Amino acid sequence: MAYDEDLAHRIRELLGGQRGVDEKRMFGGLAFLVDGHMAVAVSGRGGLMVRVPPADVAKLLTRPHAEPMTMAGREMRGWLLVAADGLRTRRQLQPWVTRGVDFARSLPPK
């Protein structure tokens, strides 16, 4: 399954003008990197992968449409998958993108 190009475009609009943002095709989707660190990715399986502080995962899983991110049957520590139904509006999408970007910016430079 190809990634959601409309969602990718909406993320580009949110990140437009920010320094250090790059895009890279990965894992059947499109990742948005900040200063070399993955922040969010449009998943080829649908929805948005969001990088978050591992300590925040349990709290964030209580939010609608959020679930643990799994790859090859393994849960990815510090990553969530937000279903497309929870990303329909800018108001729904913006906080997830901001959360991923803020966490990526908090990491040491690559």
N, C-alpha and C positions, 0 to 999 in steps of 0.2 A: 504494500500500500504506500502510495506517495504521501508526503507530508502535506499539510493544509497550507497552501500558498497564501490564502487570504489571511490566515493567522500570522504567518511570517511577515506579510506586508504591514499588518497592524502593529506588530512588535517593532518593525523598522521605524514606523511613524513615532512610536513612543521613545525610541532610543536615538532618533535623529539629532545630530549635533553633539552628542556626548562623546567625550574623548576616549580613545582606547577600545572602541567597539569594533569587532570583526565578526564575520559570518563564516561558518565552515560546515560543509555537508558531512554528517557523521551519523552512523547507526541508522541509516534509512530516513533521517530527518535533517533538520537544519539547526545547528547550534549557534548561539550568540555568545561570543567570548568577550570578556572585559579584561583588558590588560593581560591576555593570554589564558585566563581562567574561564571555564564554562560557567555561565550564569543561568541561562534558560535555553531550552531547545524545543522546537516544534517536533513532536514525536511522529515518526512514520506510522505508528499504531494509533494515532489520534491523541489530541490533547497537548498539554504543555508540561515538559519536564522542568522543574524548578529546583535550583540548588539552594539549600538552606542550612543554617547551622544545625549540626546533628542534635544538639540539645533542644532545639525548637520543634523537632519532627512530631513528637507525641501531641503537643498542643495544636499544631497545624493540621494534624489528621482529623481533628474534630470539626474542621471547616467543611462546608458542603463541597462535594465534587473532588475532594483531595483524597489520595490514596498513596500507599507506599509505592515507590518506583522499583520495579523488578526487571532484571535482564537475565536471560538464561536461567530463570527460576530462582535467582538470588536477589534479595532485597539490597538496593543500593543505598548505603548509609549516607545521609545528608541530602537525599533527593526525594522529591515528591512528584507524583503525576497528577495534574489537574485535568479533569475531563473537559471536553469541548463544551459541554452544557454549562460549565461554570466560567466560561470565557467569552460569552456572547457579546457582552458590552464592554466599552472602554472602562467603565467603573469596576467591572469584575476582573478584567485583564491587568490593569495598571498596578494594583498592589502586588500581584504575583511577580510581575516583571521587575518592579522596584525592589522587592525582597531579594530576588536572585542577583540583581546587579549590585545591590548594597553588600551582600555577602561576598560576592566575587571581588569587589573593591577592598574588602577587609583582609583579604589573603595576601601573603607576602609576594613581592614581585617575582615573576618567573625569570 
